[in-house]
Amino acid sequence: MNYQQAMPGINLEPFFEQTKGLELGQYHNFLRQALASRIGSRPHGRDQEWYQLLNTLPQLSRVDANFKVDQVSLSTAAGIDQAALRKTLMGLHPWRKGPFNILGVEVHAEWRSDRKWQRIRPHLSTLKGRRVLDVGTGNGYFLYRMLGEQVDLALGIDPTRLFLYQFQALQNLQAENNAFLLPLTDEDLPPCQFFDTVFSLGVLYHRRQPVQHLQRLISALRPGGELVLETLIINEASKSLKPTGRYAQMRNVWLIPTLKYIKELLQQCACEDIKVVDVNVTSTQEQRSTEWMRFQSLADFLDPEDSSKTIEGYPAPVRAVIIATKPD
Ligand SMILES: C[S@@+](CC[C@H](N)C(=O)[O-])C[C@H]1O[C@@H](n2cnc3c(N)ncnc32)[C@H](O)[C@@H]1O
């Protein structure tokens, strides 16, 4: 079974078309095999439902995209049935990353991802003309913000099928651009040494083996390229926190490092010029339930009597942004 059969409505060919003349073209077979083994034999239970939703999106000849603003926006002069569009987009619930204004429908996602972007962007080497990879990108919100910085190519990978359908919905509404999302994990990355900047935002603590995660990111980076890591951290003397059971109700948090430990890991991976550029306590304004994400969110995961702790008694979420360079 090929990916089109396993994921109706998903079109990954523009990525292969766009990159075939580049050095990344050498890894197309590698990537196609990774796609086949990750998704080919495992259709998702809701693919058909999401495919039907994609088919109800309006087909428009002219849509303007604005990726430079916090609320990524698509707009058109054509008349839009807003109620119908809203219903379609709601069918792709839950929206974790945003905000978006999609042809007049405001999608207030669980996360104000614009705030994370504001903490990261000022510290990056200019993104203009760069080829960037975002590992664990979610639904593409950050890929659009990277396009807003005039990158040449913004490739995201993320295994969560719903996010791929959200991204495809956004892509189907607008003219072709240079953002692409492949339903892959860090384990599927080729050692291509191709990207100028590699992002891993909010993924490290979901990986059981953080060093391998970092090594995979670095092997996708060209010599002299920039690694941008955003992760939960722990402000304690120990090396890291390994939650027993859940952390802030998340089942898949394996290890939360201290900043010192992250620096050690990056040094082990031969990174240079390692800088901590931001440390931030996650607020309930940045991560919250909305009508577009109707499940519980951060406020429900903190101790009601002491918001400096999670309901499991661990320190509440604090996140850091670390930037490092791969030696030339
Ligand atoms: C906490 S979210 C972070 C999303 C986004 N990068 C952000 O910072 O808001 C973690 C994301 O990583 C994805 N993910 C989980 N395991 C992954 C892996 N091994 N490789 C790549 N992405 C992964 C999940 O599907 C999810 O979208």
The ligand as an SDF file (V2000), in Angstrom:
LIG
                    3D

 27 29  0  0  0  0  0  0  0  0999 V2000
    4.9120   18.9920   22.5400 C   0  0  0  0  0  0  0  0  0  0  0  0
    4.6170   18.8690   20.7990 S   0  0  0  0  0  0  0  0  0  0  0  0
    5.5950   20.2130   20.2010 C   0  0  0  0  0  0  0  0  0  0  0  0
    5.0780   20.7680   18.9080 C   0  0  0  0  0  0  0  0  0  0  0  0
    5.7920   22.0210   18.3990 C   0  0  0  0  0  0  0  0  0  0  0  0
    7.1320   21.6950   17.9550 N   0  0  0  0  0  0  0  0  0  0  0  0
    5.8330   23.0730   19.4600 C   0  0  0  0  0  0  0  0  0  0  0  0
    6.9210   23.3750   19.9550 O   0  0  0  0  0  0  0  0  0  0  0  0
    4.7950   23.6000   19.8270 O   0  0  0  0  0  0  0  0  0  0  0  0
    5.5760   17.4570   20.3340 C   0  0  0  0  0  0  0  0  0  0  0  0
    5.3940   17.0870   18.8700 C   0  0  0  0  0  0  0  0  0  0  0  0
    6.3750   16.1130   18.5280 O   0  0  0  0  0  0  0  0  0  0  0  0
    5.7830   15.1100   17.7580 C   0  0  0  0  0  0  0  0  0  0  0  0
    6.6160   13.9210   17.9720 N   0  0  0  0  0  0  0  0  0  0  0  0
    6.5090   12.9740   18.9220 C   0  0  0  0  0  0  0  0  0  0  0  0
    7.5130   12.0720   18.7840 N   0  0  0  0  0  0  0  0  0  0  0  0
    8.2760   12.4770   17.7400 C   0  0  0  0  0  0  0  0  0  0  0  0
    9.4510   11.9820   17.1040 C   0  0  0  0  0  0  0  0  0  0  0  0
   10.0550   10.8890   17.5250 N   0  0  0  0  0  0  0  0  0  0  0  0
    9.9390   12.6600   16.0460 N   0  0  0  0  0  0  0  0  0  0  0  0
    9.3440   13.7850   15.6000 C   0  0  0  0  0  0  0  0  0  0  0  0
    8.2310   14.2920   16.1710 N   0  0  0  0  0  0  0  0  0  0  0  0
    7.7080   13.6620   17.2210 C   0  0  0  0  0  0  0  0  0  0  0  0
    4.3530   15.0230   18.2590 C   0  0  0  0  0  0  0  0  0  0  0  0
    3.4900   14.4820   17.2800 O   0  0  0  0  0  0  0  0  0  0  0  0
    4.0450   16.4750   18.5580 C   0  0  0  0  0  0  0  0  0  0  0  0
    3.4780   17.1470   17.4740 O   0  0  0  0  0  0  0  0  0  0  0  0
  1  2  1  0
  2  3  1  0
  2 10  1  0
  3  4  1  0
  4  5  1  0
  5  6  1  0
  5  7  1  0
  7  8  2  0
  7  9  1  0
 10 11  1  0
 11 12  1  0
 11 26  1  0
 12 13  1  0
 13 14  1  0
 13 24  1  0
 14 15  1  0
 14 23  1  0
 15 16  2  0
 16 17  1  0
 17 18  1  0
 17 23  2  0
 18 19  1  0
 18 20  2  0
 20 21  1  0
 21 22  2  0
 22 23  1  0
 24 25  1  0
 24 26  1  0
 26 27  1  0
M  CHG  2   2   1   9  -1
M  END
$$$$
